[in-house]
Amino acid sequence: MMKNSQYLKQYVQKHPENKMAWYLLGKEYKKNGQEGKANYCFNQAGGVYEAFEQSKVPGDMLREYEEGLLRTARERERRTGVTRKLLLALSLFLLVLMPAAAIAPGKDLGVPAEKPYAVQSADLSALSEGQAGRGKRGGSEPTAINKVLFTAREAGNGPSARDLAGILGSGGGKAHALTAVLGMKRSGKWLLWKERLPVAYTVDRGENGRTTIQSYDAAACACKPPDAGTLAERAAGWQERQEQLAALWSALAGFRAAKGRLPESLSELAGDFPGNWLAGTTPLMERAFGPLKAIAAERSRKGAQGAAAGSTAPDQDAEASAGAAASAGEGGMEMPFLSQPLAILIDKQKHRLAVTSGGIIVRSYEVGLGGSRTPEGRFVFTDKVVNPNGHDNGEFGSRGMQLSDTNYAIHGTNEPESVGQDESMGCIRMKRDDIEELFNLVPKGTRLQIVKGGLLPDETLSSKKPFTLNAAGNQSNPRKEYHWLN
């Protein structure tokens, strides 16, 4: 037990924002009769302590979460030990080669401390889902709360211990916060970001510190849930805003990958061709540009530090694995839930083109291909052109997006009946409404992969209310005649 306490202590020192870890460390101290230390940890755990002590969460769920933390701490300790040994060996080697005067006294040759990491509602995939203790069954819609947070999870599962820890930790310190969790259906390895996702459940942290979980899924709670009412409308608005943020966040990533820097202003992303990284803007994008650019710059700086230190961390922050933490409703700054840059996957077997963010499919369209004439591999969108070759109804339709420096593109067509067939010379054909929405949604610099098949669901995923932007600049290119392999 004392060894577990040691690992948990090391974990909370590195991740002080993880309230669930504080709670588990307090439980270990309490088992060992160290009441003072236990109470300190419980105070640090805040709402997590209140929720788990009152909701009677099954002990096996807590043990599962604790084992996950311990495994993480032990693995980090093992890696750190190996790294320190290598650094020590290197420093001894340098001592042999370098004059003594070249060694600065007191220099720390250890590995820089890792950045703190707060468990968030989207970083839950490493643990199996389980049912947490539920609050009231049925009843009326929750009391109106000005501050409503939203997030999305796989439908059909109640909140696990880790879900609750992330949700309670993302309330911004509010004494009274309501988080609405929307349900995404699973299709194979993918979660589906459908239009107007249903409210699966809410987590209401009351003013008295008591937490109530209300299910809105009759099958999950075996009850008659209340009508989601205005909560569902606010959730739909949150989804629309999240798509705008995803487009902007992806444009920042694409611009930085191409230019080696971040744009100075939003107009540098939404200008005349070829500066039309974004096809347009929205008022939300205008407000969000500064804050998101600052976050991107900070992550880039930390990523460079991690690479210099030999960090084994992935390129994306942990919070971007499947979506960000619960984010605010109307008003206030929101973080992108679809926090992995948008990417495109084309399944030649299924004749499907999917816009993805990590493991989430945001859109899926039927496309026309050229069979073996359509290349497989990885590409990046370069030119994004309105009315290629000066026509909106020619062979390339009203929009075209070139694949790297090739003669292949995703474009519209004047033969819409060919969509779903292998009739092109290699390009990817789309119906007019679909290509125009895709043009708005994915920025220049978006990464694209074409595969032989079997990776995407059969169903398409579109929206009755297409994604639109306020068009910016002149996005035609009269100086070039395109000879894509239509």
C-alpha positions as CSV (number, residue, x, y, z in Angstrom):
1,M,0.0,0.0,0.0
2,M,2.8,2.4,0.9
3,K,4.3,1.8,-2.6
4,N,1.0,2.7,-4.2
5,S,0.9,5.9,-2.1
6,Q,4.4,6.8,-3.3
7,Y,3.5,6.3,-7.0
8,L,0.3,8.3,-6.6
9,K,2.2,11.1,-4.8
10,Q,4.6,11.3,-7.7
11,Y,1.7,11.3,-10.1
12,V,-0.1,14.3,-8.4
13,Q,3.1,16.2,-8.2
14,K,3.4,16.0,-12.0
15,H,-0.3,16.3,-12.6
16,P,-1.7,18.6,-9.9
17,E,-4.8,19.4,-11.8
18,N,-6.0,15.7,-11.8
19,K,-8.5,15.8,-9.0
20,M,-9.3,12.1,-9.3
21,A,-5.6,11.3,-8.6
22,W,-5.8,13.5,-5.4
23,Y,-8.9,11.7,-4.3
24,L,-7.3,8.2,-4.8
25,L,-4.1,9.4,-3.0
26,G,-6.3,10.5,-0.1
27,K,-8.0,7.1,0.0
28,E,-4.5,5.4,0.2
29,Y,-3.5,7.7,3.1
30,K,-6.7,7.0,4.9
31,K,-6.2,3.3,4.6
32,N,-2.7,3.8,6.2
33,G,-4.2,5.8,9.1
34,Q,-2.7,9.1,7.9
35,E,-5.8,11.2,8.4
36,G,-4.2,14.6,8.1
37,K,-2.6,13.8,4.7
38,A,-5.8,12.2,3.6
39,N,-7.9,15.3,4.4
40,Y,-5.4,17.5,2.6
41,C,-5.8,15.3,-0.5
42,F,-9.6,15.3,-0.3
43,N,-9.6,19.1,-0.1
44,Q,-7.5,19.2,-3.3
45,A,-9.9,16.8,-5.0
46,G,-12.7,19.2,-4.4
47,G,-16.0,18.2,-6.2
48,V,-14.6,14.8,-7.1
49,Y,-14.4,13.9,-3.4
50,E,-18.0,15.0,-2.8
51,A,-19.3,13.2,-5.9
52,F,-17.7,9.9,-5.3
53,E,-18.3,9.8,-1.5
54,Q,-22.0,10.5,-2.0
55,S,-22.7,8.6,-5.2
56,K,-21.6,5.2,-4.0
57,V,-19.5,4.4,-7.1
58,P,-18.7,0.7,-7.3
59,G,-15.3,-0.1,-5.8
60,D,-14.1,-2.0,-8.9
61,M,-14.4,1.2,-11.0
62,L,-12.2,3.1,-8.6
63,R,-9.7,0.2,-8.5
64,E,-9.6,0.2,-12.3
65,Y,-8.9,3.9,-12.5
66,E,-6.3,3.7,-9.8
67,E,-4.5,0.8,-11.6
68,G,-4.4,2.9,-14.7
69,L,-2.7,5.8,-12.9
70,L,-0.3,3.4,-11.2
71,R,0.7,1.8,-14.5
72,T,1.3,5.3,-16.0
73,A,3.4,6.4,-13.0
74,R,5.5,3.2,-13.0
75,E,6.1,3.4,-16.8
76,R,7.1,7.0,-16.5
77,E,9.5,6.2,-13.7
78,R,11.0,3.4,-15.7
79,R,11.5,5.6,-18.8
80,T,12.9,8.4,-16.7
81,G,15.4,6.1,-15.1
82,V,16.6,4.9,-18.4
83,T,16.9,8.4,-19.7
84,R,18.8,9.6,-16.7
85,K,21.3,6.7,-17.1
86,L,21.8,7.6,-20.7
87,L,22.4,11.2,-19.8
88,L,24.8,10.3,-17.0
89,A,26.7,8.1,-19.4
90,L,26.8,10.9,-22.0
91,S,28.0,13.5,-19.4
92,L,30.8,11.1,-18.2
93,F,31.8,10.7,-21.9
94,L,31.9,14.5,-22.3
95,L,33.9,14.9,-19.1
96,V,36.6,12.7,-20.7
97,L,36.6,14.6,-23.9
98,M,36.2,18.2,-22.7
99,P,38.5,20.4,-20.6
100,A,37.4,20.8,-17.0
101,A,37.0,24.5,-17.4
102,A,34.2,24.0,-20.0
103,I,31.9,22.4,-17.4
104,A,29.7,24.9,-15.8
105,P,29.4,24.2,-12.0
106,G,26.0,23.4,-10.7
107,K,24.4,22.7,-14.1
108,D,21.4,20.3,-13.9
109,L,22.0,17.4,-16.2
110,G,18.6,15.8,-15.4
111,V,15.6,15.6,-17.6
112,P,13.3,18.6,-17.5
113,A,10.0,18.1,-15.6
114,E,7.1,17.1,-17.7
115,K,4.2,19.5,-18.1
116,P,1.2,19.2,-15.8
117,Y,-1.7,17.3,-17.3
118,A,-5.3,17.5,-16.2
119,V,-7.5,14.6,-16.9
120,Q,-10.3,15.8,-19.2
121,S,-13.6,14.3,-20.3
122,A,-12.3,13.3,-23.7
123,D,-9.2,11.4,-22.5
124,L,-11.1,8.3,-21.5
125,S,-10.4,5.7,-24.2
126,A,-7.7,3.9,-22.2
127,L,-10.2,2.7,-19.6
128,S,-13.3,0.5,-20.2
129,E,-16.6,2.3,-19.8
130,G,-18.7,1.5,-16.8
131,Q,-21.9,2.6,-15.2
132,A,-21.5,5.2,-12.4
133,G,-24.0,5.7,-9.7
134,R,-27.0,7.4,-11.1
135,G,-29.0,10.3,-9.7
136,K,-32.8,10.6,-9.8
137,R,-34.7,8.6,-12.4
138,G,-37.1,10.5,-14.5
139,G,-38.4,13.8,-13.2
140,S,-38.4,17.3,-14.8
141,E,-35.7,19.1,-16.7
142,P,-32.8,20.4,-14.6
143,T,-33.1,23.8,-13.1
144,A,-32.0,26.5,-15.5
145,I,-28.4,27.3,-15.2
146,N,-26.7,30.1,-17.1
147,K,-23.4,28.3,-17.4
148,V,-23.9,25.0,-19.3
149,L,-20.9,23.0,-20.5
150,F,-21.0,20.5,-23.4
151,T,-19.0,17.6,-24.4
152,A,-19.7,14.3,-26.4
153,R,-19.0,10.7,-25.7
154,E,-20.0,7.3,-27.2
155,A,-23.7,6.7,-26.9
156,G,-25.1,3.9,-24.8
157,N,-22.6,4.2,-21.9
158,G,-23.2,5.9,-18.7
159,P,-20.4,7.9,-17.2
160,S,-17.4,5.9,-15.9
161,A,-15.3,7.0,-13.0
162,R,-12.9,8.7,-15.3
163,D,-15.7,10.5,-17.2
164,L,-17.0,11.9,-13.9
165,A,-13.5,13.0,-12.9
166,G,-13.0,14.8,-16.1
167,I,-16.4,16.5,-16.1
168,L,-16.2,17.6,-12.5
169,G,-12.7,18.9,-13.2
170,S,-13.8,21.1,-16.2
171,G,-16.4,23.1,-14.4
172,G,-14.1,26.1,-14.2
173,G,-14.3,26.2,-10.4
174,K,-18.0,27.1,-10.5
175,A,-19.9,26.0,-7.4
176,H,-22.9,25.2,-9.6
177,A,-22.2,23.9,-13.1
178,L,-24.2,21.7,-15.4
179,T,-22.4,19.6,-18.0
180,A,-24.5,18.1,-20.9
181,V,-22.9,15.0,-22.5
182,L,-24.0,14.3,-26.1
183,G,-24.1,10.8,-27.4
184,M,-22.2,9.7,-30.5
185,K,-23.0,6.4,-32.1
186,R,-20.1,4.0,-33.0
187,S,-19.6,2.4,-36.4
188,G,-16.6,0.1,-36.2
189,K,-13.6,2.1,-35.1
190,W,-15.3,5.4,-35.7
191,L,-17.6,7.7,-33.6
192,L,-20.1,9.6,-35.7
193,W,-20.5,13.3,-35.3
194,K,-24.1,13.4,-36.5
195,E,-26.3,16.5,-36.8
196,R,-28.1,17.3,-33.6
197,L,-26.5,14.7,-31.4
198,P,-28.9,13.7,-28.6
199,V,-28.3,14.6,-25.0
200,A,-27.2,11.3,-23.3
201,Y,-27.0,12.6,-19.7
202,T,-26.2,15.6,-17.6
203,V,-23.9,16.0,-14.6
204,D,-25.2,18.7,-12.3
205,R,-22.9,19.8,-9.6
206,G,-25.2,21.6,-7.2
207,E,-24.6,24.6,-5.0
208,N,-24.4,22.4,-2.0
209,G,-21.6,20.3,-3.6
210,R,-23.9,17.4,-4.3
211,T,-23.6,15.9,-7.8
212,T,-26.6,14.5,-9.6
213,I,-26.5,12.5,-12.8
214,Q,-29.6,12.6,-15.0
215,S,-29.9,10.2,-17.9
216,Y,-31.8,11.3,-21.0
217,D,-31.5,7.8,-22.6
218,A,-34.5,5.6,-21.8
219,A,-32.7,2.4,-22.8
220,A,-29.7,3.2,-20.6
221,C,-31.5,4.2,-17.5
222,A,-34.6,2.0,-17.8
223,C,-36.7,5.0,-17.0
224,K,-38.8,7.7,-18.6
225,P,-36.3,10.6,-19.0
226,P,-37.3,14.2,-19.0
227,D,-37.6,16.1,-22.3
228,A,-34.3,17.7,-23.2
229,G,-36.2,20.8,-24.3
230,T,-34.0,23.9,-24.7
231,L,-31.0,22.0,-23.6
232,A,-31.1,20.1,-27.0
233,E,-31.3,23.4,-28.9
234,R,-28.3,24.8,-27.0
235,A,-26.4,21.6,-27.8
236,A,-27.1,22.0,-31.5
237,G,-25.7,25.5,-31.3
238,W,-22.6,24.1,-29.6
239,Q,-22.1,21.6,-32.4
240,E,-22.3,24.4,-35.0
241,R,-19.8,26.5,-33.2
242,Q,-17.5,23.5,-32.7
243,E,-17.4,22.9,-36.5
244,Q,-16.3,26.5,-37.0
245,L,-13.6,26.2,-34.4
246,A,-12.4,22.9,-36.0
247,A,-12.0,24.6,-39.4
248,L,-10.0,27.5,-37.8
249,W,-7.9,25.2,-35.6
250,S,-7.1,23.1,-38.7
251,A,-6.2,26.1,-40.8
252,L,-3.7,27.2,-38.1
253,A,-2.1,23.8,-38.2
254,G,-1.9,23.6,-42.0
255,F,-0.5,27.2,-42.3
256,R,2.2,26.5,-39.7
257,A,3.1,23.2,-41.4
258,A,3.6,24.9,-44.7
259,K,5.1,28.3,-43.6
260,G,6.9,27.3,-40.4
261,R,5.1,30.0,-38.5
262,L,1.6,31.0,-37.4
263,P,-0.4,33.6,-39.3
264,E,-0.3,37.2,-38.1
265,S,-4.0,37.8,-38.5
266,L,-7.2,36.0,-39.6
267,S,-7.0,37.9,-42.9
268,E,-3.8,36.0,-43.7
269,L,-5.8,32.8,-43.5
270,A,-8.8,34.1,-45.5
271,G,-7.4,36.1,-48.3
272,D,-7.4,36.1,-52.1
273,F,-6.2,33.0,-53.9
274,P,-3.7,31.4,-53.1
275,G,-4.0,32.8,-49.6
276,N,-7.4,31.3,-49.1
277,W,-6.5,28.7,-46.5
278,L,-10.0,29.3,-45.2
279,A,-12.8,29.7,-47.7
280,G,-14.3,32.4,-45.4
281,T,-14.8,33.4,-41.8
282,T,-17.5,33.8,-39.1
283,P,-17.9,36.2,-36.2
284,L,-16.9,33.4,-33.9
285,M,-13.7,32.7,-35.9
286,E,-12.8,36.4,-35.6
287,R,-13.2,36.3,-31.8
288,A,-11.4,33.0,-31.5
289,F,-8.4,33.6,-33.7
290,G,-6.3,35.4,-31.0
291,P,-6.9,32.9,-28.2
292,L,-6.5,29.8,-30.5
293,K,-3.3,31.2,-32.0
294,A,-1.9,31.8,-28.5
295,I,-2.7,28.2,-27.6
296,A,-1.1,26.9,-30.8
297,A,2.0,28.9,-30.2
298,E,2.3,27.6,-26.6
299,R,1.9,24.0,-27.7
300,S,4.4,24.5,-30.5
301,R,6.9,25.8,-27.9
302,K,6.3,23.0,-25.5
303,G,6.5,20.5,-28.3
304,A,9.9,21.8,-29.4
305,Q,11.1,21.6,-25.8
306,G,9.9,18.1,-25.5
307,A,11.7,17.1,-28.7
308,A,14.9,18.7,-27.5
309,A,14.7,16.8,-24.3
310,G,14.0,13.5,-26.1
311,S,10.5,13.3,-24.9
312,T,8.5,10.3,-26.1
313,A,5.2,12.2,-26.0
314,P,3.1,12.2,-29.2
315,D,2.7,15.2,-31.4
316,Q,-0.7,16.0,-30.1
317,D,-1.5,16.9,-26.5
318,A,-3.2,14.2,-24.5
319,E,-6.3,16.3,-24.4
320,A,-6.6,16.1,-28.2
321,S,-6.9,12.3,-28.3
322,A,-10.6,12.1,-28.8
323,G,-11.8,15.6,-28.2
324,A,-11.3,18.3,-25.6
325,A,-12.9,18.8,-22.2
326,A,-16.4,20.0,-21.8
327,S,-16.6,23.5,-23.1
328,A,-18.9,26.4,-22.5
329,G,-22.2,27.2,-24.1
330,E,-23.3,30.6,-25.3
331,G,-20.8,33.3,-24.5
332,G,-17.2,32.9,-23.3
333,M,-14.3,31.3,-25.1
334,E,-14.6,27.7,-26.2
335,M,-11.9,25.2,-26.9
336,P,-12.2,23.0,-30.0
337,F,-13.8,19.7,-29.1
338,L,-12.7,18.4,-32.5
339,S,-9.2,19.2,-31.5
340,Q,-7.3,16.9,-33.9
341,P,-6.8,18.8,-37.1
342,L,-9.4,17.8,-39.7
343,A,-8.2,15.2,-42.2
344,I,-9.7,13.4,-45.2
345,L,-9.9,9.6,-45.8
346,I,-11.1,8.2,-49.1
347,D,-12.2,4.6,-49.2
348,K,-12.0,3.4,-52.9
349,Q,-14.0,0.2,-52.2
350,K,-16.8,2.0,-50.5
351,H,-16.7,5.1,-52.7
352,R,-16.7,7.2,-49.6
353,L,-14.9,10.4,-48.6
354,A,-14.8,11.1,-44.8
355,V,-13.8,14.2,-43.0
356,T,-12.3,13.1,-39.7
357,S,-10.9,14.5,-36.5
358,G,-9.0,11.7,-34.7
359,G,-11.4,8.8,-34.3
360,I,-14.5,10.9,-35.1
361,I,-16.1,11.1,-38.5
362,V,-17.5,14.7,-39.0
363,R,-18.9,14.2,-42.5
364,S,-19.0,11.3,-45.0
365,Y,-19.9,11.7,-48.6
366,E,-20.4,9.5,-51.6
367,V,-17.8,10.1,-54.3
368,G,-17.0,9.2,-57.9
369,L,-13.6,7.6,-58.6
370,G,-11.5,6.1,-61.3
371,G,-10.9,2.6,-60.0
372,S,-7.3,1.7,-60.4
373,R,-6.7,5.1,-62.1
374,T,-7.3,6.9,-58.7
375,P,-4.0,6.8,-56.9
376,E,-3.5,5.6,-53.3
377,G,-1.3,7.3,-50.8
378,R,-1.0,10.5,-48.8
379,F,-1.5,14.0,-50.1
380,V,-2.1,17.6,-49.0
381,F,-4.5,20.1,-50.4
382,T,-2.6,22.8,-52.2
383,D,-4.8,24.9,-54.6
384,K,-8.4,25.6,-53.4
385,V,-10.2,27.1,-56.4
386,V,-13.7,28.5,-56.9
387,N,-15.0,28.0,-60.4
388,P,-12.0,26.1,-61.9
389,N,-11.1,27.4,-65.4
390,G,-13.7,30.1,-65.0
391,H,-16.8,27.9,-65.0
392,D,-19.1,26.8,-62.2
393,N,-20.8,24.1,-64.4
394,G,-17.9,22.7,-66.4
395,E,-16.2,19.3,-66.0
396,F,-14.8,20.4,-62.6
397,G,-17.9,21.9,-61.3
398,S,-17.9,24.9,-59.0
399,R,-15.1,24.0,-56.6
400,G,-11.7,22.2,-56.9
401,M,-9.1,21.2,-54.4
402,Q,-5.8,20.0,-55.8
403,L,-3.9,17.0,-54.3
404,S,-0.3,18.1,-53.7
405,D,1.6,18.8,-56.9
406,T,-0.3,16.3,-59.0
407,N,-2.9,16.3,-61.7
408,Y,-5.5,14.9,-59.3
409,A,-8.1,16.9,-57.5
410,I,-11.3,16.6,-55.6
411,H,-13.8,18.6,-57.6
412,G,-17.4,18.9,-58.7
413,T,-18.8,17.5,-61.9
414,N,-21.2,18.1,-64.7
415,E,-22.0,14.4,-64.6
416,P,-23.6,13.9,-61.2
417,E,-24.8,10.4,-62.1
418,S,-21.2,9.3,-62.1
419,V,-20.9,9.8,-58.4
420,G,-20.6,6.4,-56.8
421,Q,-19.1,4.9,-59.9
422,D,-15.6,4.4,-61.3
423,E,-15.9,6.6,-64.4
424,S,-13.2,9.3,-63.8
425,M,-9.7,9.3,-65.1
426,G,-8.4,9.4,-61.6
427,C,-9.9,12.4,-59.8
428,I,-12.5,12.4,-57.1
429,R,-15.9,13.7,-58.2
430,M,-18.5,15.0,-55.8
431,K,-22.1,16.4,-56.1
432,R,-22.3,20.2,-56.1
433,D,-23.8,20.6,-52.6
434,D,-21.2,18.2,-51.1
435,I,-18.1,19.7,-52.8
436,E,-19.2,23.2,-51.8
437,E,-19.7,22.2,-48.1
438,L,-16.3,20.3,-48.1
439,F,-14.6,23.4,-49.6
440,N,-15.9,25.5,-46.7
441,L,-15.2,23.0,-44.0
442,V,-11.6,21.8,-44.7
443,P,-8.8,24.4,-45.2
444,K,-5.9,24.4,-47.5
445,G,-3.1,22.3,-46.1
446,T,-5.5,19.6,-45.0
447,R,-3.9,16.1,-45.1
448,L,-5.6,13.5,-47.2
449,Q,-5.2,9.7,-47.6
450,I,-6.6,7.5,-50.3
451,V,-6.8,3.8,-49.4
452,K,-8.0,0.7,-51.3
453,G,-10.9,0.1,-49.0
454,G,-12.7,-1.3,-46.0
455,L,-11.9,1.4,-43.5
456,L,-15.1,3.6,-43.7
457,P,-18.7,2.8,-42.8
458,D,-21.2,2.4,-45.7
459,E,-23.5,5.2,-44.5
460,T,-23.0,8.8,-45.5
461,L,-23.0,11.5,-42.9
462,S,-24.3,14.9,-44.0
463,S,-26.2,17.8,-42.5
464,K,-29.5,19.3,-43.4
465,K,-27.9,22.6,-42.5
466,P,-24.7,22.6,-44.5
467,F,-21.5,24.2,-43.1
468,T,-21.2,27.6,-44.5
469,L,-18.8,30.6,-44.1
470,N,-18.9,34.3,-45.1
471,A,-16.9,34.1,-48.3
472,A,-13.6,36.0,-48.2
473,G,-11.5,37.4,-51.0
474,N,-11.3,36.3,-54.7
475,Q,-10.8,32.6,-54.7
476,S,-10.8,32.0,-58.4
477,N,-7.5,31.6,-60.3
478,P,-7.9,33.0,-63.9
479,R,-4.1,32.8,-64.4
480,K,-4.0,29.0,-64.6
481,E,-5.8,26.5,-66.7
482,Y,-6.3,23.3,-64.8
483,H,-5.8,19.9,-66.5
484,W,-6.8,17.6,-63.8
485,L,-7.4,14.0,-64.8
486,N,-11.1,14.2,-64.6
